[in-house]
Amino acid sequence: MASSAVDAGSAVNVQPILTLSGKIIAVTGANRGIGLGVAECCLLNNAAKVYSIDLAEPGEDFAAASKQFPGRLFAVTANVTDEASITAAIDKIVEESGAIHGVVCNAGRTNHKAALDFSKEEIETLFGVNLFGAFYTARAAARAFIKLNIKGSVVFTASMASYRPNKRVPSAPYGASKAGVRNMAHTLAMEWAKYGIRVNSVSPGLVRTAMTYWVPQQPDWEQQLKYYGGMPRLAEVQELGGAYVYLLSDAASYTTSIDIPVNGVIGTGGGWGGVVEKSMEAGNISGTHAC
């Protein structure tokens, strides 16, 4: 494969304005939840097109966003755990749009329970989507950037669970998979810097998605959040978007190998799961990527 490393002496076109004007962005797992919120923020910041790469069928929220941004939001079906599938999706985007400038590796799964209770299949699913799927997506993107001679940006969705365990709602495999994502971002940033490719991550805390509907149902959830020093509310998915937009934009041309926690303080003290203790007993914390 042909490759072109960055000339260390070449001039840099510094972009002081935060915009994605003219950029083609792909976001995995963007048919709903955090991914769709990121896609909307990219479009609001003038991205030319955003592609959601997802296995799930687009729902009402995606349809509403498509109506809001006619001719700019698209869905591509692919399985991130299959490298050939995700590579074909990236190739299709390049074929349709002529380029790709940024990829958000967001597709993920959650499953919280005691370590002794996980089955082998559940562990493999978490690592397959969260870690291997993220790696396959990033590598497919990097190969496209190098082939097109584009100084692209890769942004991973990590998690505050990657920093420290949550004793109220534990998940050793989930936290480990997300810690692996953050570590991988550092290594890929180092390896791909010579091509001008930047690699970073964002670590969300508690975000209002289909996976966290039960949090406000707890009678003392606001008090719990205040007790642990955090903002007494959940984040809206769009509130994460600014971090992604910055990392995808040319304003971040010298920003690589970092993680941006978007957590309202929750997660820094190990107690952010206090508001979700009861939901573990109800078996509610399992499913698609929430935080």
C-alpha positions in Angstrom: 0.0 0.0 0.0 1.3 3.4 -0.9 2.0 5.7 2.0 3.0 9.3 2.4 4.5 10.6 5.6 4.2 14.2 6.7 7.1 16.5 5.8 8.4 17.8 9.1 9.3 21.1 7.5 6.0 21.6 5.6 3.9 24.6 6.4 0.8 24.2 8.6 -2.5 25.9 7.7 -3.6 26.9 11.2 -7.4 27.0 11.5 -8.5 29.2 14.5 -12.2 28.8 13.8 -14.1 25.7 15.0 -15.8 24.3 12.0 -16.2 21.1 10.0 -17.0 22.9 6.8 -16.5 20.7 3.8 -15.7 17.6 5.8 -17.0 14.1 5.3 -17.5 12.4 8.7 -18.4 8.8 9.6 -19.7 7.8 13.0 -20.2 4.1 14.0 -23.3 3.4 16.0 -25.0 6.7 15.0 -28.5 5.5 14.3 -29.4 6.5 17.9 -28.0 7.7 21.2 -24.6 9.2 21.6 -23.6 8.5 18.1 -26.6 10.3 16.6 -26.0 13.2 18.9 -22.5 13.5 17.7 -23.6 13.3 14.1 -26.1 16.1 14.7 -23.4 18.3 16.3 -21.1 17.7 13.3 -23.9 18.8 10.9 -24.7 21.8 13.0 -21.0 22.7 12.7 -21.2 22.6 8.9 -19.9 19.1 8.1 -20.7 18.5 4.4 -22.0 15.0 5.1 -22.2 12.6 8.0 -22.5 8.8 7.6 -23.8 6.6 10.3 -22.3 3.1 10.2 -24.6 0.8 12.1 -26.1 -2.7 12.2 -29.4 -1.5 13.7 -32.2 -0.1 11.6 -32.5 3.7 11.6 -35.4 4.7 13.9 -37.6 7.7 14.3 -34.9 9.8 15.8 -32.6 9.2 12.9 -35.5 9.9 10.5 -36.1 13.2 12.2 -32.4 14.2 12.0 -32.3 13.2 8.3 -35.3 15.5 7.7 -33.6 18.3 9.6 -30.4 17.9 7.5 -31.7 16.9 4.0 -29.1 15.3 1.8 -26.4 15.4 4.5 -27.1 12.5 6.9 -26.9 8.9 5.6 -27.0 5.4 7.0 -24.6 2.6 5.9 -25.1 -0.9 7.2 -22.0 -2.7 8.5 -20.7 -4.8 11.3 -17.8 -3.3 13.2 -16.7 -6.7 14.5 -16.0 -7.8 10.9 -13.0 -5.9 9.5 -14.1 -6.7 5.9 -17.5 -5.2 6.6 -16.3 -2.0 8.1 -13.7 -1.6 5.4 -16.4 -2.0 2.8 -18.5 0.7 4.5 -15.5 3.2 4.5 -14.8 2.4 0.9 -18.5 3.0 0.0 -18.4 6.4 1.7 -15.2 7.4 -0.2 -16.7 6.2 -3.5 -19.9 8.2 -2.9 -18.3 11.4 -1.5 -14.8 11.4 -2.9 -13.2 11.7 0.5 -13.4 11.0 4.2 -11.9 13.4 6.8 -12.9 12.1 10.2 -14.2 8.8 11.8 -15.8 8.5 15.2 -15.4 4.9 16.6 -18.5 5.0 18.8 -20.3 1.7 18.4 -20.4 -0.2 21.7 -22.1 -2.4 24.1 -22.7 -2.3 27.9 -23.3 -5.1 30.4 -22.8 -4.5 34.1 -22.7 -7.4 36.7 -20.3 -9.0 39.1 -17.2 -10.5 37.4 -18.1 -14.1 38.6 -21.5 -13.9 36.8 -20.2 -13.1 33.3 -20.4 -15.8 30.7 -17.6 -16.3 28.2 -20.0 -15.2 25.4 -20.9 -11.9 27.2 -17.2 -11.1 27.8 -16.4 -11.8 24.1 -19.3 -9.6 23.0 -18.1 -6.6 25.0 -14.5 -6.9 23.8 -15.6 -7.8 20.2 -17.6 -4.6 19.8 -16.0 -2.1 22.2 -12.3 -2.9 21.5 -11.9 -5.0 18.4 -14.6 -3.2 16.5 -13.1 0.2 17.4 -9.7 -1.1 16.3 -11.0 -2.4 13.0 -12.8 0.9 12.3 -9.8 3.0 13.1 -7.5 0.9 10.9 -9.9 1.0 8.0 -10.1 4.8 8.4 -6.4 5.2 8.6 -5.8 3.2 5.5 -8.3 5.4 3.6 -6.7 8.6 4.9 -3.2 7.4 3.8 -4.5 6.3 0.4 -6.2 9.6 -0.2 -3.3 11.6 1.4 -5.7 13.2 3.9 -4.6 14.2 7.3 -7.6 12.7 9.0 -8.9 12.5 12.5 -10.0 9.4 14.5 -12.0 9.9 17.7 -12.9 7.0 20.0 -15.8 6.9 22.4 -14.2 5.6 25.6 -15.9 5.9 29.0 -15.4 7.2 32.5 -15.5 3.5 33.5 -12.1 3.2 31.8 -10.6 5.3 34.6 -11.8 3.5 37.7 -14.2 0.8 38.7 -17.7 1.4 39.8 -18.4 -0.8 42.9 -22.2 -0.2 42.8 -22.6 -1.4 39.2 -19.4 -3.2 38.3 -18.3 -4.5 34.9 -14.7 -5.6 34.8 -15.0 -6.6 31.0 -16.7 -3.3 30.0 -14.2 -1.1 32.0 -11.3 -3.1 30.6 -12.5 -2.8 27.0 -12.9 0.9 27.3 -9.5 1.3 29.1 -8.1 -0.6 26.1 -9.7 1.9 23.8 -8.0 4.8 25.5 -4.6 3.1 25.5 -5.1 2.1 21.9 -5.7 5.8 21.0 -2.3 6.7 22.5 -0.5 4.0 20.5 -2.2 4.7 17.2 -1.6 8.4 17.6 2.1 7.7 18.0 2.2 5.3 15.0 0.1 7.5 12.6 1.5 10.9 13.5 3.9 10.6 10.6 0.9 10.6 8.2 -0.7 13.6 9.9 -3.4 11.4 11.3 -4.6 12.5 14.7 -6.1 10.0 17.2 -8.0 11.0 20.4 -10.9 9.8 22.6 -13.8 11.2 24.5 -14.9 9.7 27.8 -18.6 10.3 28.6 -20.1 10.0 32.1 -23.8 9.6 32.7 -25.7 10.5 29.5 -29.5 10.6 28.9 -30.1 7.8 26.5 -32.4 4.8 26.2 -30.0 3.0 28.5 -30.3 5.6 31.4 -34.1 6.3 31.4 -34.3 4.8 34.9 -31.9 7.2 36.6 -34.4 10.1 37.1 -36.9 7.5 38.4 -34.8 7.0 41.5 -36.2 9.2 44.3 -32.8 10.6 45.4 -30.8 10.6 42.2 -30.2 14.4 42.2 -29.1 14.3 45.9 -26.7 11.4 45.1 -25.2 13.4 42.2 -24.8 16.4 44.4 -23.2 14.3 47.2 -20.5 13.1 44.9 -19.8 16.6 43.7 -21.3 16.4 40.2 -23.9 18.3 38.3 -27.3 17.2 39.5 -28.5 16.0 36.1 -27.7 13.7 33.2 -25.9 15.0 30.2 -27.8 15.4 27.0 -26.2 13.6 24.1 -25.7 16.8 22.2 -23.6 18.1 25.1 -20.9 15.6 24.2 -20.8 16.8 20.7 -18.5 19.8 21.2 -15.6 17.6 22.3 -16.0 15.5 19.2 -16.4 18.4 16.9 -13.2 20.0 18.3 -11.2 16.8 17.8 -12.5 16.3 14.3 -11.8 19.9 13.3 -8.7 21.6 11.9 -8.7 23.8 15.1 -7.3 20.6 16.7 -4.5 20.2 14.1 -1.9 19.8 16.9 -4.1 17.8 19.3 -3.5 14.1 19.4 -3.2 11.3 21.9 -5.6 12.9 24.4 -8.8 11.9 26.2 -11.5 14.4 27.0 -13.7 13.4 29.9 -17.2 14.9 29.5 -18.6 13.8 32.9 -20.0 16.7 34.9 -17.4 15.7 37.6 -19.1 12.3 38.0 -16.6 9.5 37.8 -13.7 11.2 39.4 -14.4 9.9 42.9 -15.6 6.4 42.2 -19.1 7.1 43.5 -21.0 8.0 40.3 -22.8 4.7 40.3 -24.6 5.5 43.5 -27.7 6.7 41.6 -27.9 3.4 39.7 -27.6 0.8 42.4 -31.3 -0.2 42.2 -31.2 -0.6 38.5 -28.6 -3.3 38.7 -31.0 -5.4 40.8 -33.7 -4.8 38.1 -31.3 -6.0 35.4 -31.6 -2.7 33.4 -27.9 -2.1 32.7 -27.2 -4.1 29.6 -27.5 -3.3 25.9 -26.2 -0.7 23.5 -23.6 1.9 24.2 -24.7 4.4 26.8 -21.6 5.8 28.5 
